[in-house]
Amino acid sequence: MGDYEPKLILNPPFRDTLKKAVIEPLPVPQEKLDELKAVLANPKLPDAHKSFVMRSISGSCSICGKLPSYIATYRKYGASIIEKYCDECLRRIQT
């Protein structure tokens, strides 16, 4: 399979919507994040267990699936959309 780098193909309306989003740090206590990082760093645990723990504590980045740092909330089509982003993906989509 090799290394896979997700490509971001965002149309202009999405970029405009994201510019109007309220972006906040992920509201997860620091001790929970430390616990999660310890679980993710443990090579003995299966990936399925790591994924379950990550989803239950913080969720995952909407683009790459890594540990998120931010929550973006915006309105689209009359609904509130909530997405989570890691530092790297948020930086890439804001440029």
N, CA and C of each residue as an Amber inpcrd file, in Angstrom:
protein
   285
   0.8030000  -1.1950000   0.0000000   0.0000000   0.0000000   0.0000000
   0.8500000   1.2630000   0.0000000   1.8200000   1.3530000   0.8800000
   2.6830000   2.5250000   0.9210000   2.0550000   3.6680000   1.7000000
   2.7570000   4.7870000   1.6720000   2.2620000   5.9760000   2.3660000
   1.1570000   6.6210000   1.5520000   0.1190000   7.0670000   2.2420000
  -0.9930000   7.7330000   1.5820000  -1.1520000   9.1080000   2.1890000
  -1.1240000  10.1110000   1.3710000  -1.3150000  11.4850000   1.8170000
  -2.6720000  11.9470000   1.2920000  -3.6590000  12.2070000   2.1780000
  -4.9610000  12.6400000   1.6770000  -4.8490000  13.9720000   0.9490000
  -5.5510000  14.0650000  -0.1460000  -5.5640000  15.2920000  -0.9330000
  -6.8270000  16.0610000  -0.5880000  -6.6880000  17.3460000  -0.3750000
  -7.8390000  18.1820000  -0.0560000  -8.3190000  18.8570000  -1.3300000
  -9.5200000  18.5240000  -1.7390000 -10.1290000  19.1680000  -2.8980000
 -11.3830000  19.8410000  -2.3700000 -11.2750000  21.1220000  -2.0910000
 -12.3800000  21.8590000  -1.5030000 -12.8960000  22.8750000  -2.5070000
 -14.1840000  22.8480000  -2.7280000 -14.7430000  23.8280000  -3.6510000
 -14.8860000  25.1700000  -2.9510000 -14.9660000  26.2610000  -3.7090000
 -15.0390000  27.5950000  -3.0970000 -16.1900000  27.7870000  -2.1140000
 -17.4140000  27.2460000  -2.3480000 -18.4550000  27.4450000  -1.3330000
 -18.0880000  26.8550000   0.0350000 -17.3970000  25.7110000   0.0540000
 -16.9820000  25.1280000   1.3320000 -15.9980000  26.0420000   2.0370000
 -15.0320000  26.5700000   1.2910000 -14.0570000  27.4840000   1.9060000
 -14.7540000  28.7080000   2.5000000 -15.7300000  29.2640000   1.7920000
 -16.4640000  30.4180000   2.3080000 -17.2270000  30.0580000   3.5710000
 -17.8270000  28.8750000   3.5990000 -18.5600000  28.4250000   4.7760000
 -17.6230000  28.2380000   5.9510000 -16.4490000  27.6320000   5.7080000
 -15.5000000  27.3950000   6.7850000 -14.9690000  28.7100000   7.3520000
 -14.8580000  29.7310000   6.5100000 -14.3930000  31.0380000   7.0090000
 -15.3890000  31.6200000   8.0070000 -16.6530000  31.2380000   7.8970000
 -17.6800000  31.7340000   8.8140000 -17.8390000  30.8280000  10.0350000
 -17.0850000  29.7730000  10.1120000 -17.2080000  28.8060000  11.2090000
 -16.6640000  29.3720000  12.5140000 -17.2370000  28.8850000  13.5980000
 -16.7030000  29.1730000  14.9260000 -15.7260000  28.0390000  15.2210000
 -14.4430000  28.3650000  15.3340000 -13.4060000  27.3510000  15.5600000
 -12.8770000  27.5170000  16.9780000 -12.9800000  26.4460000  17.7500000
 -12.5750000  26.4670000  19.1510000 -11.6640000  25.2860000  19.4440000
 -10.8210000  25.4030000  20.4470000 -10.0240000  24.2390000  20.8670000
 -10.9530000  23.1150000  21.3220000 -10.5270000  21.9030000  21.1320000
 -11.3180000  20.7350000  21.5210000 -11.5380000  20.7500000  23.0330000
 -12.7930000  20.6620000  23.5010000 -13.0670000  20.7540000  24.9420000
 -12.8930000  19.4110000  25.6610000 -11.6710000  18.9120000  25.6760000
 -11.3620000  17.6540000  26.3520000 -10.3430000  17.9700000  27.4440000
 -10.5920000  17.5280000  28.6810000  -9.6410000  17.8090000  29.7670000
  -8.2440000  17.2560000  29.4580000  -7.2420000  17.9520000  29.9390000
  -5.8520000  17.5790000  29.6550000  -5.5210000  16.1640000  30.1250000
  -6.0670000  15.7400000  31.2740000  -5.7590000  14.3870000  31.7570000
  -6.3290000  13.3220000  30.8200000  -7.4770000  13.5950000  30.1880000
  -8.0330000  12.6490000  29.2140000  -7.1560000  12.5970000  27.9610000
  -6.6430000  13.7630000  27.5320000  -5.7530000  13.7800000  26.3680000
  -4.4520000  13.0430000  26.6620000  -3.9270000  13.2060000  27.8700000
  -2.7040000  12.4870000  28.2490000  -2.9450000  10.9790000  28.2650000
  -4.1050000  10.5780000  28.7960000  -4.4660000   9.1560000  28.8140000
  -4.5900000   8.6170000  27.3890000  -5.2060000   9.3950000  26.5240000
  -5.3750000   8.9830000  25.1310000  -4.0340000   8.8570000  24.4180000
  -3.1430000   9.8110000  24.6290000  -1.8160000   9.7390000  23.9970000
  -1.0440000   8.5130000  24.4770000  -1.2070000   8.1570000  25.7520000
  -0.5430000   6.9580000  26.2770000  -1.0960000   5.6960000  25.6130000
  -2.4000000   5.6480000  25.4280000  -3.0170000   4.4880000  24.7710000
  -2.5430000   4.3880000  23.3250000  -2.5370000   5.5210000  22.6100000
  -2.1290000   5.5150000  21.2040000  -0.6550000   5.1650000  21.0270000
   0.1660000   5.4490000  22.0320000   1.5950000   5.1620000  21.9430000
   1.9430000   3.7190000  22.3200000   0.9980000   2.9850000  22.8890000
   1.2530000   1.6120000  23.3300000   1.2580000   0.6640000  22.1250000
   2.4150000   0.1000000  21.7710000   2.4750000  -0.7760000  20.5910000
   1.8050000  -2.1320000  20.7980000   1.5100000  -2.4980000  22.0410000
   0.9060000  -3.8020000  22.3110000  -0.6000000  -3.8270000  22.0690000
  -1.2400000  -2.6530000  22.0550000  -2.6850000  -2.6150000  21.8630000
  -3.0410000  -2.6810000  20.3850000  -4.0940000  -3.4220000  20.0380000
  -4.5060000  -3.4880000  18.6330000  -5.0810000  -2.1460000  18.1540000
  -4.9740000  -1.9060000  16.8600000  -5.4540000  -0.6530000  16.2860000
  -6.9450000  -0.4350000  16.5320000  -7.7310000  -1.5130000  16.5160000
  -9.1710000  -1.3870000  16.7480000  -9.4430000  -0.8300000  18.1420000
  -8.6690000  -1.2790000  19.1340000  -8.8430000  -0.7690000  20.5010000
  -8.4390000   0.7060000  20.5710000  -7.3350000   1.0530000  19.9320000
  -6.8850000   2.4460000  19.9190000  -7.9360000   3.3410000  19.2780000
  -8.4930000   2.8860000  18.1680000  -9.5090000   3.6570000  17.4620000
 -10.7510000   3.8590000  18.3300000 -11.1810000   2.8030000  19.0140000
 -12.3480000   2.9020000  19.8900000 -12.1110000   3.9110000  21.0090000
 -10.9530000   3.8480000  21.6520000 -10.6460000   4.7710000  22.7480000
 -10.5890000   6.2040000  22.2280000  -9.9790000   6.4090000  21.0590000
  -9.8710000   7.7540000  20.4990000 -11.2600000   8.3100000  20.1730000
 -12.1110000   7.5090000  19.5500000 -13.4560000   7.9790000  19.2050000
 -14.2660000   8.3040000  20.4520000 -14.0980000   7.5260000  21.5110000
 -14.8910000   7.7520000  22.7140000 -14.4190000   8.9720000  23.5020000
 -13.1500000   9.3210000  23.4240000 -12.6410000  10.4700000  24.1860000
 -12.7050000  11.7620000  23.3770000 -12.2040000  11.7330000  22.1540000
 -12.0790000  12.9940000  21.4230000 -12.6480000  12.9700000  20.0190000
 -12.9170000  11.8090000  19.4750000 -13.2820000  11.7370000  18.0670000
 -12.0170000  11.7440000  17.2360000 -12.1760000  11.9710000  15.9440000
 -11.0030000  12.0040000  15.0720000 -11.1450000  13.1270000  14.0620000
 -10.0430000  13.5100000  13.4670000 -10.0220000  14.5730000  12.4730000
 -10.9280000  14.1810000  11.3050000 -11.7440000  15.1130000  10.8400000
 -12.6820000  14.8510000   9.7460000 -11.9830000  14.5530000   8.4320000
 -10.7220000  14.9270000   8.3110000 -10.0120000  14.7350000   7.0460000
  -9.0640000  13.5450000   7.1010000  -8.1850000  13.5000000   8.0980000
  -7.1290000  12.4800000   8.0980000  -7.3280000  11.3780000   9.1340000
  -8.2210000  11.5760000  10.1030000  -8.4740000  10.5520000  11.1060000
  -7.5460000  10.5900000  12.3030000  -6.6400000  11.5550000  12.3540000
  -5.7280000  11.6670000  13.5000000  -6.4400000  12.3350000  14.6800000
  -5.6990000  12.4950000  15.7640000  -6.2200000  13.1250000  16.9730000
  -6.5530000  14.5920000  16.6940000  -7.8060000  15.0230000  16.9000000
  -8.1710000  16.4100000  16.6090000  -7.7330000  17.3720000  17.7060000
  -7.5940000  18.6240000  17.3130000  -7.2530000  19.6850000  18.2620000
  -8.3370000  20.7540000  18.3090000  -9.1470000  20.8320000  17.2430000
 -10.1350000  21.9010000  17.1230000 -11.4840000  21.3530000  16.7030000
 -12.5210000  22.1100000  17.0840000 -13.8930000  21.8180000  16.6700000
 -14.3720000  23.0260000  15.8690000 -14.9250000  22.7960000  14.6930000
 -15.4690000  23.8660000  13.8610000 -16.9750000  23.6590000  13.7680000
 -17.7310000  24.7120000  14.0520000 -19.1860000  24.6620000  13.9680000
 -19.6310000  25.7380000  12.9960000 -20.4400000  25.3330000  12.0130000
 -20.9560000  26.3030000  11.0560000 -22.3130000  25.8630000  10.5590000
 -23.0300000  26.7940000   9.9440000 -24.3640000  26.5260000   9.4250000
 -24.2740000  26.2870000   7.9230000 -24.9400000  25.2420000   7.4820000
 -25.0020000  24.9550000   6.0520000 -26.3030000  24.2270000   5.7770000
 -27.0110000  24.6670000   4.7740000 -28.2890000  24.0620000   4.3880000
 -29.2680000  24.0190000   5.5570000 -29.2380000  25.0470000   6.4090000
 -30.1670000  25.1260000   7.5150000 -29.8430000  24.2300000   8.6980000
 -28.6810000  23.6120000   8.6960000 -28.2940000  22.7250000   9.7980000
 -26.9630000  23.1830000  10.3880000 -26.7250000  22.8340000  11.6310000
 -25.4220000  23.0980000  12.2450000 -24.5100000  21.9230000  11.9360000
 -23.3710000  22.2030000  11.3450000 -22.3920000  21.1840000  11.0030000
 -21.2510000  21.2910000  12.0160000 -20.8770000  20.1710000  12.6070000
 -19.7790000  20.1400000  13.5680000 -18.7220000  19.1870000  13.0240000
 -17.5240000  19.6970000  12.8350000 -16.4180000  18.8720000  12.3630000
 -15.2150000  19.0990000  13.2580000 -14.3690000  18.0770000  13.3480000
 -13.1540000  18.1660000  14.1550000 -11.9570000  18.1040000  13.2240000
 -10.9130000  18.8860000  13.5550000  -9.7110000  18.9440000  12.7260000
  -8.4610000  18.8790000  13.5870000  -7.4290000  18.2300000  13.0740000
  -6.1210000  18.2750000  13.7240000  -5.4480000  19.5930000  13.3060000
  -4.3370000  19.9310000  13.9550000  -3.6260000  21.1810000  13.6480000
  -3.2500000  21.2840000  12.1770000  -2.6920000  20.2010000  11.6440000
  -2.1910000  20.2140000  10.2720000  -3.3110000  20.4100000   9.2500000
  -4.3950000  19.6860000   9.3850000  -5.4930000  19.7910000   8.4190000
  -6.1790000  21.1410000   8.5000000  -6.3610000  21.6790000   9.7050000
  -6.9820000  22.9880000   9.8380000  -6.1110000  24.0500000   9.1810000
  -4.8050000  23.9460000   9.3650000  -3.8890000  24.9040000   8.7360000
  -3.9790000  24.8160000   7.2140000  -4.0740000  23.5890000   6.6860000
  -4.1340000  23.4210000   5.2260000  -5.4240000  23.9410000   4.6270000
  -6.5540000  23.7530000   5.3050000  -7.8100000  24.2000000   4.7040000
  -8.0540000  25.6910000   4.9120000  -7.3460000  26.3150000   5.8240000
  -7.5210000  27.7530000   6.0320000  -6.6670000  28.5780000   5.0850000
  -5.7650000  27.9540000   4.3460000  -4.9240000  28.7220000   3.4190000
  -5.5400000  28.8100000   2.0580000
